[in-house]
Amino acid sequence: MSDLVVDGKVIDQQSFWNSEHTYIYTKNTIEVSGIFKGNISSNYIEVITRGGVVGMDALVVEPALNLEMNDIGLFLLKGSNIKPTIQSVSNEVYAPVASIQSFIKYNLMENVAYGYFETYSGISSNLANEVQKITETEYKQIKKNTLDLIIKPLAAPVVNGLDKDTVEAGIGNLLTITGSNFGVIKGNGYVEFLDPNFGDGRYYPLYYPTSYKSWSNSKIEVYIPPRAGTGKIRVVNNSSETGTSNQTIYVKYAHSNAVYKGGSGVDSGFFQTRLINLSGNGGYRWQFTDNFSQKTTAVNAFYRALETWRCGTGMNWDVGNNTSASGVAKDNVNIVQFTVLDAGVLGVCSSWYNGCISGGNVFYYVSELDISFDSTRNWYFGDVKPGVSQYDFETVATHELGHGHQLTHVIDKTKIMHYSLTNGDRNTTLHEHDIEGGGYVRDQSMANAVCGNSKFVPINYQNCNITKPKADFTINIVSPCPGTNVRFTDASEGKVNTYAWSFGSGASTASATTVGPHTLNYDSKGERTIKLIVTNDFGSDTASKTITVQPGTPEIPVIATTDTACLGQNFYYVGKVEDASSYLWTLGSGGTVVGGSTDTVLRINWNQTGSHLISVVAKNSCGTSAAATRNVDVIEPAVSDFSWSNSGLTVSFVNLSTNYNSTKWFYGNGDSSMLGNNDYKYAKRGKFTVSLNASNVCSDSTIKKEIEIDFGASIANGQLDKFQIVPNPVSGYFLLKSEARILEIEVFDELGKKVFKCEEYQNQSIETKSWNAGIYVLRIISEEGIHNLKLVVE
């Protein structure tokens, strides 16, 4: 029931936040022309409507009464409990009594008035009389009567053609209108499109100057607004004359725009709205209020509607946990609720926007969505055709989700976004143009980030199903140790009625039937498969994941190496320990570790001899073993050396090598020996290169010396300290001078044959005339030992 019925004109609009800063309203200042019912103290009142733009924040409510500047018509009002938080022209504040049914728009040029259900031909003669009969009150004129029709001059605009007959609305496309009498300049002229919010023949006037690229007397270029419906185009010139096209345009789809108010408060134009990754999962997450979630059939129908868009356009919608929030408010919760709506309204989608200015351009994105359904309706929640007295809930849900997808009304009953639904009707199938429009919004939203937000990410069409729940869960530790607590948390998508967990063998909790999270542990190593089955009215889904329980602390490793090492670089190995992931080596002293110490091989540069301690432990994620140790004796390299002396052809070799384990002699004549000190008899005199090889675990060392065997004697050119051959060389006779007592002398030729012997030599001359010329060895046996002298006979 209306408290006040007036007619008048919208002369000012200002949007404001409520005092809680949770909702945006618009204050429409109405200049009242006359009163059909009620009383006012002046000819100005304020009418509060839902939605609006404050700075870079915006709220669009669809459907709702959406007044435009300069709208003229009949207002059906009631007292408002919403008081403006901004300065008002009047203290008399009202609200629509029945949303979009609360305004009957006048078309003064055609003398037609458009209500929500009826069209009135003759504003004064028909509509005014009908209203006076209902209110039983005579019309009271306050100022110049808006019912007085505009007298149109004769030079009306003529529309000859449109450059296209099929268009998309709200995406910035131009429509070119050709004809005559449009006016040299735009002035107060404008273009009108059939209003898709009603479809009853009323027009939507496009007043915004920025909506026009050009205007001349014969051509207009106009950007097609989001509120453009299929039908003929009408041009209104600066003198309020009108001209209507014979040609019609067919609007495939319409994309929501936000209107930005510039610094002067004047509307500066339309801006396409974009989707973002608000949920962190690529898109948006709905949450059911308590009064909605308790209605299972409604929840199921809403899921079917979600799936229609998900599988049709890749729209990234999912459903989160139920919420205790209620009512439409800017609270960062995308609610789905039942509530009491205005008369004639089945469902409402409220799109919240935030915006920014970057590089001189204005951008808007959807920052929240709320959907409300009228709880007083006779709803049908099934999936076939409803009864004639019922409204199909799934159809309405699909339509309101289309608004959330940033699509607005069109005039085409075959499409989801058609402006109205009658009881008994059902349409849950997306038209190809619904899909095309949703695809346009999707592609634009995923192309670029908006105002610093993450880009929208469409779902994978292979995973578009949401009526059946999609099972999923998270695991905080995928490689636990025995006895370590592991937490399993449900991450399923969609509505879930029942849960069935299976945690695998050896779990401290074998199974569960609640949502969780569930915390448990395992008693032994091995692979475990965890399963979660979730079920709702549409079916079930299973998620399986695998964890690997670690084996626990590893066994003590074994160092596979000798107890002896050499100075310099050495490698040490540890036998691989089952279940060990790494090894940690420790060196007590004697060297430096080169390279990493987490492998099974360690390299040490030993720089000190002696006994040194190596230790190693095996490690994995569950612990560290006890240490394995090894004492290593570090030794120096072998050094070979020897001395020699001979007695005739027999040579005595003395091994002077150090740090060796084994030796080998090479006598220079092809013979060799493994002996240490040894006597070796040559077959004949001569010069020989004798080698001694001394070796240990660290190295081989070889030394070579040249020795001369001459009649088995080591000859020093016939001279020793106490013996002398005179003369030498000798020819005929020689004398052996000696300071020591000589017991015996012997002379040997080159072949070792004894040619002379004398016992108790007393310095007598020895004759050599019978000897062949050559080199002989004179062997002297005295009290001081045996001596060999070289004797040359000429």
ROZAZA-845578 format. One line per 8 residues: number of its first residue (from 1); for each residue x, y negated, z negated of C-alpha. Coordinates in steps of 0.001 Angstrom, whole numbers, plus 524288, in hexadecimal, padded with zeros to 5 digits. Layout:
BEGIN
NUM> X,Y,Z  ...
END
This chain:
BEGIN
1> 80000,80000,80000  8058E,7F2DB,8040E  806B0,7E7AD,7FA70  80960,7DDC2,8050C  805E7,7DD95,81390  80B83,7D253,81B68  8103C,7CF3B,828D5  81C95,7C7AD,82B65
9> 82A1D,7C755,83138  83768,7CC63,82CAF  83FC9,7C01C,82BD0  84B6F,7C508,823D5  851D0,7D1D5,81FB9  85C2F,7D424,8155F  860E3,7E127,80FF7  86535,7E386,801F7
17> 8699C,7EE14,7F889  860B1,7F16F,7ED43  86588,7EDF4,7DFB5  86B43,7FBA1,7DDD5  87288,7FA71,7EACE  86CE0,8076E,7EF38  86364,80348,7F9F2  86270,7F907,804A1
25> 855CD,7F1C0,80776  8525A,7E6F5,810F3  84ACE,7DAD9,80CEA  8422A,7D66B,81831  83D0B,7C895,816DD  82F75,7C7B6,81CD2  8296E,7BADA,820D0  81B18,7BDB8,81E6A
33> 81102,7B8AD,82824  804EF,7BE11,821BC  7FF8F,7C6DD,81706  7F629,7D21D,818C0  7F6F4,7D6CE,80AA3  7FD1D,7D1AE,7FE22  802C9,7C4A7,7FA52  81002,7BE2F,7FB74
41> 814D8,7B149,7F604  81BF9,7ACE1,80241  81D0D,7B08F,8107E  829B7,7B849,80E3A  82B2F,7C5D5,80850  8362B,7CFD5,8076B  8343B,7DDC3,80C5C  83E33,7E7E0,807C2
49> 84173,7F2EF,81136  84ABF,7FE4E,80FBF  85855,7FDAF,815C4  860B6,7F29D,81ACC  86E81,7ED78,81C71  876A7,7E72C,811BD  88432,7E38D,81655  88A41,7F00D,81BB7
57> 88086,7F8ED,8149F  873EA,7FD41,81B1E  8684D,80619,818B4  85F1F,80AB4,8236C  852AA,8119C,81F29  84B55,8196B,8298A  83FF3,81889,82A32  83D1A,80BFC,822BD
65> 83732,7FEBB,8254D  841A7,7F7E2,82D38  83DFD,7E9C2,82F80  8451D,7E121,8392D  84749,7D28E,83921  83BA2,7CB4A,83F7B  832A0,7D706,83E1A  8248F,7D237,83D3A
73> 8197C,7DA5F,83820  810E0,7DF1B,82D2A  8172C,7E34D,82051  810CA,7ECF0,816C2  817C5,7EAAF,809D0  8184F,7EE10,7FB83  81FE4,7E85E,7F022  82E34,7EC1F,7F047
81> 835A9,7F156,7E49F  84251,7EE32,7EBE3  846B2,7E075,7E936  850B6,7DA17,7F21E  85E1B,7D7F7,7EC4E  8602F,7CC86,7F595  85990,7BF4C,7F66F  84BD4,7BF94,7FC18
89> 8430E,7B588,8028D  83775,7BA7C,7FADD  8358B,7C112,7EDBD  82A4A,7C8DC,7F36E  8308D,7D5F3,7F6E8  82959,7E11A,7FD72  82C0B,7EE8F,8032C  825A4,7F5F3,80E62
97> 81A27,7FDCA,80972  81C74,80919,812D9  829DD,807D9,8192A  82909,806E5,827FD  81A12,806B8,82762  81ABE,7F9F5,81FD5  81D22,7F137,82B99  81471,7EF21,83772
105> 81C9B,7E823,84190  8169E,7DD60,84A12  819B4,7DBD8,85860  8145C,7CE35,85A2F  817AC,7CDC4,8688A  80F7F,7D9CD,86B5C  80585,7D75C,8607B  80826,7E502,85B33
113> 80B22,7E9D8,84D6F  8120A,7F6B0,84AAB  80F55,7FE8F,83E6B  815A2,80B72,83AEE  80A3F,8136A,8401D  801F6,809A6,847DC  80393,7FEFE,851ED  7FA81,7F334,8510C
121> 7F72C,7EBC8,85D73  7F365,7DE16,8594E  7FA1E,7D959,84D0A  7EFAF,7CF99,848C9  7E3F4,7D60F,84ECB  7E719,7E3F6,84A9E  7F1B6,7E598,8405B  7EE7A,7D997,8382E
129> 7E013,7DD0C,837BD  7E323,7EB28,833D5  7EC12,7E6B0,828D5  7E1FE,7DD00,823B0  7D7CA,7E7B4,8236F  7E0B2,7F0BC,81BA4  7E535,7E63E,81204  7D7BB,7E01D,81162
137> 7DEC6,7D336,81125  7DEAA,7C833,81AFF  7EBB0,7C4EA,82135  7F206,7B928,81AC8  7FACB,7B12A,823A3  806CC,7AAFD,81D48  80DEB,7A535,82911  80D00,7A588,837A6
145> 8061D,7B1FB,83A92  80ECC,7BC82,84012  80289,7C21D,84602  8026B,7B6FB,84FB7  80781,7BD33,85C10  81318,7B7E8,8634F  80F48,7B13D,86FD9  8187F,7B689,87A1E
153> 81D17,7ADCF,8852D  81B9F,7B2B1,892EE  82A22,7B525,89639  82B67,7C258,88FA2  83792,7CACA,89134  83739,7D4C1,89C20  83ED1,7E16A,89A46  84268,7E762,8A753
161> 84BA6,7F241,8A364  853EA,7F959,89977  86150,7FE8D,89CF1  85EDA,80BB7,89656  85340,813FB,892B6  8599A,81D5A,888EA  86132,817C4,87D85  866F1,81A73,87015
169> 86384,810B1,86571  86CB7,80B06,85B5C  879A4,80EF5,8619B  87CF7,801F7,86807  877CA,804A9,875BB  87333,7F932,87DF1  86617,7F82A,884D2  86582,7EE75,8900E
177> 85835,7E830,89292  85612,7E0CE,89F35  84AC9,7D7D1,8A2E4  8473E,7C98A,8A196  8428F,7BF0E,89829  84AC3,7C47D,88CED  84FFC,7B6F4,889EF  85CD9,7B0DE,88D5D
185> 86181,7B32F,87F78  85CEF,7BCB4,8753F  858B6,7B292,86B4B  84E12,7B924,8634D  84BDC,7C35A,86DB1  84DAA,7D1C0,86B3B  84B60,7DF62,870A0  841E1,7E8F4,86A8F
193> 84273,7F7C5,86AA1  8377C,800E5,866FF  838CC,80360,8586A  83C30,811ED,8563F  83824,81132,84801  829F2,810C2,84C1C  827E2,81459,85A55  81AE3,80D26,85AB3
201> 81EA3,80310,864D1  8245C,7F8DF,85BC3  8314D,7F2F0,85F71  83DDC,7F0F3,857F3  8437D,7E35B,85A80  8523C,7E277,85BC7  85560,7D50C,85646  863FD,7D663,8536E
209> 86C01,7CDC1,85CAD  87765,7D771,85C2F  86E88,7E1BF,8624A  86F4C,7DA8A,86F42  87AFE,7DA9F,87836  874FD,7D0DB,88197  86830,7C995,88437  8647B,7C243,8907E
217> 857DF,7BEE2,8973B  85886,7CB2D,89F8A  860BD,7D4E7,897EC  861FF,7D945,889D5  86C5F,7E29B,884B9  86830,7E80F,87799  86E4C,7F24E,86EB5  86446,7FCE1,86C39
225> 86151,7FC80,85D89  85F54,80879,854F4  850F5,804D6,8539B  84DCF,80670,86206  84333,80FD9,8663F  83F51,81615,872F8  836B4,80CF0,87AF1  83634,80019,8821D
233> 83ECF,7F460,87F26  8392A,7E70E,87C0E  84012,7D9F7,87D93  83C00,7CE21,8756F  84199,7C142,87A04  84461,7B4CD,87296  8364B,7B056,8744A  830A9,7BD11,86EC7
241> 82C22,7C185,87C10  82D2A,7D025,87E56  82FC4,7D916,889A8  82F40,7E7E7,8896B  83683,7F13D,89245  82F7A,7FADF,89AE1  83AF7,803F7,89952  83CBE,80B90,88C9E
249> 848EA,81008,885A6  849F9,81D71,87FAB  851A6,81D93,872EF  8588A,82A98,870EA  85CF2,827E3,8630E  85F90,81C74,859F9  86B65,81ABD,8511E  86A3E,813AF,8440A
257> 870C7,80675,84306  87385,7FDAB,8377C  870DE,7EF1D,83872  87C05,7E6D4,83354  87924,7D98C,82D72  88469,7D060,83013  889E2,7C62C,82701  87E8D,7BCFF,82A00
265> 87498,7C749,82645  86FB2,7C81C,8343C  86E96,7D589,83A61  87A2F,7D701,84351  876C5,7E38A,84A53  8756F,7F244,84A3B  880A3,7FB6F,846C2  880B1,80A10,848BB
273> 881A4,81200,83C4E  88B7C,81CE9,83AD1  88C49,8296C,83304  89841,82C58,82AAF  89DEF,83794,822DF  896EB,8340C,81652  89649,8418B,81028  8A4A6,844E4,81209
281> 89FC0,85043,81A25  89E73,84875,8269D  89107,84241,824EB  88615,840E4,81AF9  88119,84953,80FD3  872DC,84959,80B9D  86EBA,84BDC,7FD9D  86116,84FF4,7F987
289> 85A72,8494F,7EE15  8544A,851BB,7E3B3  84676,84FA4,7E8C2  84A99,85392,7F685  85357,85F21,7F34B  8485B,865A1,7EBA3  8401A,8667F,7F7F4  8469A,87219,7FE9A
297> 83E58,8718F,80AF6  841B9,86335,80CBF  8502B,865FB,80AA9  84FBA,870BD,814D5  848EA,867E7,81EBA  8530C,85D3E,81C53  85DEB,8670B,81EB9  857B0,86AC3,82BA5
305> 85731,85C6D,82F7D  86587,85ABD,82BC6  8691B,86665,8340B  861C8,860C2,83FA9  86AC6,854E2,84003  8770C,85C5D,83C18  8754E,865EE,8474B  8702C,85BA0,850B6
313> 87A3B,850BB,84F35  884AD,855FF,845FB  87FE0,84CAC,83B72  8882A,84F0E,82F65  87DF7,85062,824B5  87E91,859BD,8196D  877DD,85B0E,80C4D  87E4A,85972,7FF1D
321> 879D5,85BFE,7F14B  86CD5,856EA,7ECAE  86D0B,8496C,7E69E  86654,8435E,7DAFA  865E5,83669,7E246  8588B,831CB,7E6AE  853D5,82681,7EEC3  85A3C,81FF3,7FA49
329> 865C1,817EC,7F577  8739C,81499,7F965  879A4,81EE9,7F08E  8824E,826CF,7F9E2  878DF,8324F,7F944  871F5,83682,805C7  86531,83ADB,7FF98  859CA,8428D,80522
337> 84DC1,84066,7FCC0  83F0F,840D0,7FB8F  838C2,8340A,7F75D  82C89,82C0F,7F9CA  82E24,82406,8062B  8260B,81920,80BDA  8196F,81C80,812B8  81B58,8222F,82028
345> 829A2,825BC,81DCA  82D66,83421,81DDF  83C01,832E0,81C34  84651,82846,81B51  854CE,8288D,81E6B  85CAF,81DA9,81832  869C7,81B2A,81ECA  8738F,81377,816C7
353> 87E5D,80C74,81E1A  88B13,80600,81A90  892C5,7FDF7,8241A  89F38,7F6C1,826BA  8A4B1,7ECC9,83028  8B122,7F0C5,83705  8B7AC,7E972,841F6  8ABDD,7E09D,842E6
361> 8A2CB,7EC3D,8451A  897F8,7F0D9,83C05  89705,7FF41,83868  88CA6,80672,8308D  88CC4,81462,82B68  88306,81CDA,8241F  8870D,81CD0,815D4  87B48,8242D,81064
369> 86EA6,82A99,814BB  86228,82D2B,80CF4  85605,83448,8119B  848DD,833D2,80AAE  83C92,83BA4,80DB4  82EED,83814,80944  82AFD,84179,7FE83  81C66,83EB5,8005B
377> 81B6F,84485,80DFB  8154D,8515A,811BF  8221A,85718,81682  82445,8635E,81E65  831B1,86939,81B7C  83188,8750D,82471  837AF,87736,831AC  82BC6,8787E,83A83
385> 82106,86EB4,83E02  81A76,8682E,8324B  80BEF,86752,82FD9  8045D,85BCA,8354D  8040B,8551B,827FE  8127E,8575B,824FC  81ED1,84FE2,82832  82A4A,857F4,82CBA
393> 83554,855AA,82311  84037,85B08,82BA4  83C69,851DD,836C0  83CCF,84614,82DBD  849B8,84A82,827AF  84FD3,84C30,8352A  84B04,83E96,838E6  8503E,83807,82C90
401> 85D3E,83F01,82E35  85D72,8393B,83BE4  85D05,82BCC,83590  8684A,83022,82CE2  86F31,83420,83965  86DCE,825A3,83D17  8631F,8274E,84730  85712,81E9C,8474B
409> 8496F,82026,84CBC  845C8,822D2,85ACA  838AA,823DE,86181  837E2,831F6,86610  83010,83C6F,85EED  83929,84718,86402  8448D,84177,85C4B  8480D,842EC,84DFF
417> 849DF,83431,84CE4  83C0D,830F4,8519C  836BB,8268E,8488E  82B01,82DFE,842F2  825EB,83B45,83EF6  817D3,83F2B,83D25  812CA,849D7,83467  81262,85728,83AC5
425> 81DF0,853FA,843BB  82B48,85A9C,8437F  837B7,85762,84AF8  844A4,85C96,845A1  84BED,85E39,85279  855B3,853EC,85690  85300,84DD3,863CD  85ED1,84CF1,86CB2
433> 85EBF,83E3D,86A70  85E8B,8401F,85BA1  86AB6,84862,85D6F  870BC,83E6D,866BA  86E5D,8334F,85D2B  873BE,83AF7,851AF  87F62,83EB3,859FF  8820B,8307A,85D2A
441> 88234,82CCE,84EB8  88AB4,838A7,84BBC  894AB,835AD,8564A  895AC,8274A,852D1  8973B,82A8C,84460  8A1DA,834A3,84655  8A981,82C21,84FC3  8AE56,821AD,84667
449> 8AF86,81F5D,837CF  8A6AE,81480,832B2  8AA90,80AD4,82817  8B560,8138A,822EE  8ACC6,81F96,8213F  8AFE5,82D37,82612  8AA34,8307C,83354  89DDF,83882,8347E
457> 8A0A2,846D1,837D6  895E3,84EBC,83EA6  89397,85CA0,83A4A  8977A,86858,84243  88B51,86CA3,84991  88EAA,87AB9,84661  88C92,87741,83811  8806C,86EDD,839CC
465> 87763,87830,8329B  8737C,872F0,82555  86666,87975,8228E  86D86,8858F,81E2C  87792,881DB,813FD  885C7,881EF,81805  88DAF,8892C,80DD9  89AB0,883AE,809AD
473> 8A2DC,8827B,7FD6F  8B005,87D5D,7F91A  8BAD8,8840E,7F165  8C411,87C0E,7E909  8CF10,8864D,7E95D  8D075,88F79,7F4FC  8DC9E,89687,7EFE3  8DA93,89820,7E147
481> 8E2D8,8A026,7D803  8DCCA,8AB21,7D031  8D573,8A547,7C4D0  8D4E8,897A3,7CA9A  8C76C,89163,7CB02  8C1E0,88EF4,7D899  8B62E,8860D,7DAF1  8AC49,888AA,7E5CE
489> 8A376,87D12,7E91C  89795,87D70,7F1F7  89880,874AB,7FDFA  88CDF,879F5,8057A  884F2,87105,80E32  87643,8707C,80E73  86BF5,87474,804CD  86F91,880B4,7FD36
497> 865EB,888C8,7F564  86EB4,893D8,7F0D3  87D3B,89681,7EF5D  88448,8A3AB,7EF62  892DC,8A38D,7EC45  89C1B,8AF1C,7ED27  8A9EB,8ACAA,7E81F  8B11A,8B933,7EBE6
505> 8B7CA,8C3FA,7E40B  8BEF6,8C13A,7D773  8B7B8,8B484,7D4E9  8B453,8B0F7,7C6FC  8A6C6,8ADA2,7CC43  8A269,8B6D6,7D6F8  896A0,8AF31,7DC2E  88D7A,8A3BB,7D996
513> 88032,89ECB,7DDFD  8810C,8906E,7DA24  88692,88508,7E1D2  8927F,883D0,7D8FC  89D58,87FC5,7D949  8A282,88CC5,7D454  8AFB4,88E51,7CDAA  8B627,89BB9,7CC6E
521> 8C31B,8A2EE,7CDC4  8C8BB,8AF92,7D36D  8D046,8BA5D,7CC9A  8D998,8BEC1,7D75D  8DFCC,8BAC9,7E40F  8D9A9,8BCA4,7F15A  8D066,8B6BB,7FB2C  8C27F,8B3CF,7F6DB
529> 8B6C5,8B045,7FF4E  8ACD6,8A71B,7F932  89F36,8A635,7FEEB  8941C,89C9A,7FCF6  88683,89F3E,80261  87CFF,893C6,8020D  86EA5,89520,8054F  862F0,88C51,8077F
537> 855A3,88D83,80DD8  85BC3,88DB1,81B77  865B0,8986C,81929  87336,89AAF,81397  8815B,89844,816DE  88DF6,89E6A,81206  89B38,89854,80FE8  8A748,8A0B5,80D70
545> 8B4C1,89C31,8096E  8C0F7,8A35A,80565  8CA8F,8A097,7FA84  8D74D,8A784,7F788  8DA25,8AA6A,7E956  8E8C2,8A96E,7E702  8F02E,8B4D4,7E0E0  8F4B4,8AE17,7D47D
553> 902AF,8AC0B,7CFFF  90C67,8B312,7D903  915FB,8BDB4,7D4E5  9245A,8BB20,7D1C6  92C23,8BA65,7DE7C  93884,8C236,7E17B  944CE,8BB5E,7E643  94A18,8C366,7F18F
561> 958AE,8BFD2,7F1DD  96634,8C3FC,7ECFC  96C8C,8BFA5,7E06F  97839,8B9ED,7E7A7  978BB,8ADB1,7F001  982F0,8A594,7F6C1  98605,89749,7F5F7  97E49,88FCB,80032
569> 970D5,892B6,805AF  96961,89EDC,8016A  95B4B,8A35D,802F0  952F4,8AA1A,7F8A2  94657,8B142,7FAEF  93ACF,8B4EB,7F28B  93268,8C08C,7F57E  924C3,8BBCF,7F973
577> 91B6C,8BC97,7EE1A  90D87,8C032,7F12C  9043A,8B4BB,7EEFE  90F43,8AADB,7ED54  90DC7,89E7B,7F559  91AFB,8986F,7F222  9279A,89A70,7EA87  92F2D,89127,7E1EB
585> 93DEA,892FB,7E0D1  946CB,88DE2,7D614  955C8,88D56,7D68F  95D0F,88C86,7C9A9  96A50,887CD,7CE76  9750B,88954,7D885  96EC9,883C5,7E4AC  96445,87BC9,7EB5B
593> 9575F,88023,7F13F  95595,87CB5,7FF95  947E5,87B26,8053A  93AA8,87E70,7FF3F  9397A,8876E,7F3BE  92BA5,88C8C,7F605  92F30,89737,7FFC2  9334D,8A544,7FE01
601> 9410E,8A17C,80267  94A03,89862,7FAD7  956A7,89294,80010  96154,88EAB,7F678  96E19,887E6,7F933  97706,88DA2,7EEB4  981BF,88448,7EAA1  9869E,88AF3,7DE1B
609> 98BB9,898A3,7DBC8  98749,8A050,7D024  97A77,8A5F6,7CB2E  96E1F,89E08,7CDE2  95FA4,8A068,7CB1E  954E0,8A062,7D577  94685,8A1A0,7D193  939E2,8A1D5,7D97E
617> 92B51,8A219,7D63E  91FAB,8A570,7DEED  91458,89BE1,7DF33  90679,89AE1,7E453  8FACE,8925C,7E160  8F79E,89A54,7D56D  904CC,899FD,7CE61  91360,89CD3,7CDCF
625> 91A31,8A9C9,7CB6C  92533,8AC62,7C1D2  932BE,8A989,7C746  93B8A,8B347,7CE23  94A12,8B060,7CB94  95706,8B45A,7D182  96514,8B13E,7CD86  96D84,8AEED,7D973
633> 97C6D,8AF8E,7D927  981E1,8A5C4,7E2BB  98F7A,8A93B,7E7E5  999F4,8A2DF,7F071  99DAE,8A778,7FE17  9A83B,8B1FE,7FFD5  9B64B,8AD6B,80318  9BFBF,8B73E,80934
641> 9CEB1,8B76A,8074F  9D9C6,8C16D,80645  9E886,8C326,80535  9F155,8CDE3,80AB7  9FEB5,8D403,809FF  A044C,8DF76,8112E  A0DB2,8EA8F,80F04  A1186,8EF1B,81C5C
649> A0564,8F18E,82432  9FD18,8F220,817E5  9F69A,8E550,8140F  9F0E7,8E290,806C8  9E4D2,8D9B9,807A2  9DFD1,8D28D,7FBA6  9D198,8CD3B,7FBC8  9D15F,8BF47,7F672
657> 9C2F0,8BC6C,7FA1E  9B91B,8B66A,7F0A3  9AA0E,8B75A,7EEBD  9A917,8C369,7F71A  9A177,8D009,7F619  9A833,8D785,8010C  9B447,8D691,809CF  9B8D7,8DC02,8169D
665> 9C69A,8DC0E,81C46  9C9D2,8DB5C,82ABB  9D81D,8DEEE,82CCD  9D9BE,8D916,83A40  9DBBC,8E60A,8410F  9CD8F,8EAAE,8419D  9CDAB,8F0C8,83414  9C557,8EBC1,828D5
673> 9C2D5,8EF1C,81AB4  9B8D5,8EC3C,80FF9  9C32C,8ED68,80558  9C738,8E263,7FC8F  9D5E8,8E1DC,7F9D7  9DC38,8EC16,80288  9E893,8F0EB,8094D  9E7D9,8F2DF,817D2
681> 9F26D,8F923,82059  9F3F2,8F44C,82E36  9F868,8FD5C,83909  A0291,8F408,83E2F  A087B,8E6F7,83BD1  A027A,8DA9A,8418A  9FA19,8CEDB,83EB7  9EBFF,8D10F,83A62
689> 9E091,8C7C5,8373B  9DA9D,8CCF7,82AD3  9CCBD,8C89D,826D5  9C5FD,8C9CB,819BD  9B736,8C807,81902  9B1A3,8C568,80B7E  9A2CE,8C45E,809C3  997FA,8C2FC,7FFBD
697> 9893B,8C0CF,800C3  98B8E,8B2AC,8043F  99609,8B2FE,80EA7  9A117,8B9A2,8163D  9AEFA,8B44D,815FB  9BA0E,8B8CE,81EC5  9C875,8B523,81E67  9D2BF,8B905,82877
705> 9E187,8B9E4,826A2  9EC47,8BE1C,83009  9F610,8C7D0,82A93  A0275,8CD55,830C7  A06AD,8DB7F,82EB5  A1529,8DDB5,8326E  A1A2F,8EB3F,82EBC  A10B4,8EACB,823D2
713> A17D1,8DF0E,81E54  A13FF,8D166,81B4C  A203A,8CA7B,8203F  A245F,8BCA9,81CE0  A2F1A,8BB1E,8275D  A38E7,8C340,81F9B  A39D2,8BA1A,81405  A3544,8BB2D,80625
721> A39F8,8B3D5,7FA6A  A432F,8BEC9,7F5B7  A4655,8C619,80299  A4CFC,8C1D9,80F32  A511E,8C8F2,81BCA  A5DEC,8C3BA,8213D  A5E17,8C1A1,82C9B  A5034,8C27B,8319F
729> A4EFA,8C49D,83CFF  A5995,8CEB0,83C36  A62F0,8D417,84682  A6ACF,8DFE6,841E6  A6ADB,8DE28,832F6  A630B,8D71A,8284D  A6499,8D51A,819BA  A595D,8D4B3,80FC5
737> A5C12,8CAC0,80556  A54A8,8CC0E,7F8C1  A541C,8C635,7EB2B  A4CD1,8D216,7E64A  A5156,8E027,7E4FF  A4CE8,8E7E5,7F111  A48D4,8F5A4,7EEB5  A45E3,8F97D,7FCB3
745> A4448,8F3BA,80A49  A3D84,8F910,8166B  A3CB0,8F3E0,8245F  A310C,8F6A0,82D71  A2FB6,8F409,83BF4  A23B5,8EE66,84286  A1D1A,8FBAB,842E4  A1F42,8FD8F,83466
753> A2A86,9076C,83632  A34B3,90708,82BA8  A420D,9046F,831C2  A4A17,90243,82583  A49F9,9054D,816E1  A536F,90203,80C18  A5278,904AD,7FD71  A5991,8FC27,7F372
761> A5D34,8F1B7,7FD6C  A699B,8EA84,7F8E0  A6AB8,8DF3C,802B9  A711E,8E77B,80D41  A6FDA,8E47B,81BF1  A65C6,8EC07,823C5  A68CC,8EF6B,831E6  A5DF0,8ED01,83C33
769> A6545,8F050,848C5  A5D63,8FCA7,84B28  A502A,8F5AF,8492B  A4834,8F0CE,8544A  A4620,8E24F,85525  A39B7,8DE1E,84ECA  A32E2,8DA84,84229  A349F,8E320,83643
777> A2F80,8E2F3,8286C  A3912,8E3CF,81D4A  A32B1,8E982,8113D  A395D,8E663,8045C  A367D,8ED9D,7F7B9  A3C54,8E665,7EC3E  A3A38,8E570,7DDC2  A3092,8DA74,7E074
785> A283E,8E1F4,7EA1F  A26F7,8E4A3,7F8BA  A29FB,8D9FC,802A7  A292A,8D9C4,81187  A3226,8D1BC,81A18  A31ED,8CFA8,828AA  A3E30,8D3D2,82FEF  A4120,8D04F,83E0D
793> A4B1E,8D8A9,84566  A5117,8D363,851FE
END
